[in-house]
Amino acid sequence: QLQLVESGGGLVQPGGSLRLSCAASGGTLENYAIAWFRQAPGMEREGVSCMSRSDGKTDIKDSVKGRFTISRDNAVNTMYLHMNNLKPEDTAVYYCAADFTFEINTCGYTGMDYWGKGTLVTVSP
């Protein structure tokens, strides 16, 4: 019953920054572990970063570590992916996902219950 809608994608030059948003409706986001995924053309979808319900536990892929940050604002039922120092290899469709769980301090990239439809990020000069 949870709906997720991504926004904030677009064209950006290498070295630029972008903030992706994922607005949730039909449920309370604080009841879910969250994650961001991406899929480049011709490639499989991969997990980028995740956060537990409590936000005390996060995971981030090595390729984006130090450049991307996952966050949430439960007051407005929205999750974010802050992206800095973007590279051409970051070009992909980015998806947000949510995992309904009673566990407050774990996150991962499997068993996601709800998905957004994606937003395209293109990094090019």
N, C-alpha and C positions, 0 to 999 in steps of 0.2 A: 504493500500500500504506500510505500515511500516513493516519492518521485524526486529525481535529481536532474538539475539543469545546469550545464556548464556555460560559462561566458568568459570573455576576456581574451580569447585567442585572436590572432592576426599576424600581420607581417612585421618583422622586426629585424634590424641589422645585427650582425655579429657584435657581441659585446653589450648589447642592449638588455633591457629588463622588461618583464611582463608579469602581471598578477592574474592568475586564473581564479575564478570564483565558481562555486558549486552551491546553488541554492536548493535546499531540501524543503519538501512540503508533504503533507499527509502523515507526518510522524515527527518525533522529537529527535534531533540529530545526536543529542547527548547519550542516547541509548545505543549508539552504534560505534564500533571501530570504523575508521575511515581510511581510504587509500586513494592514491592517484596512480593511474596507469598511462602508458602511451604506446602507440602503434605507428611505426614508420612505414612508408610504402614498401610492399613486398616483404615485410618482416612480421614476426609474431608479436602479439601484445605482451608487454612486459611491465612489471611493477616498478614504480619510481620511488614512492615513499608512502609510509603508512603511519598512523597514529592511533594509540589506544583510546578508549573512552575517557580515561582520566587525563590524557595528554602527557602523562609521565613517562610513557614508553613510545619511542619513535624508531623507525628504520628508514634509511635512505640509501639508494643505490650509489655505489662508488663513483660512477660516471658523472653524477650530479652533486656529489657531496661537496659542501662548501659553497655551492652556487644556488641550490634550491632549498626552500624551507616550507614545510607543511604546517598549517595552523587551522584553527577553527574558532568561530565566534558563535557560541550556542545561543546568545541573546537574540541573534537574527537568523539562527538555523542555517548557517552557511559555513562551508569549508573553503580553504584557499591553498593555492600553490604559488609561492613567491619565487620567481625565476630571475636570476641575475647572471651576468656574463654569458649570455646565450651563445651557443655555437651552432654551426650548420647541422651537425649531427643530432641536435635537439629537435629538428623538424619532425613533427609527428602529429597525429590526432591524439589529444589528451582526454582521458576519461576519468571521472570521479566514480567512486564506488563505496558502498556502505555494508557493514556486516553486523546484523542484529546479534547482540551477545550480552550475557550477564557478567562476563569477565571484564574487569575494569582496567587491567594492566597488561594486556597483550594485543598485538596486531600482526597482520600478515597479509598475504596476497592470494589466498585460496578461500573458497567457500563464500565469496561475496554474494550478498542477497539482492542488492539493488545496484543498478548502473545508470549513469547518464548516457546521452547519445553522442557525446564528444564535442570538442572544439579544436579547430585546426590552428597549430602554431607553425609558422614558416619563418625560418631564420636564414636570411639571404641578403647579400649586398645589393 
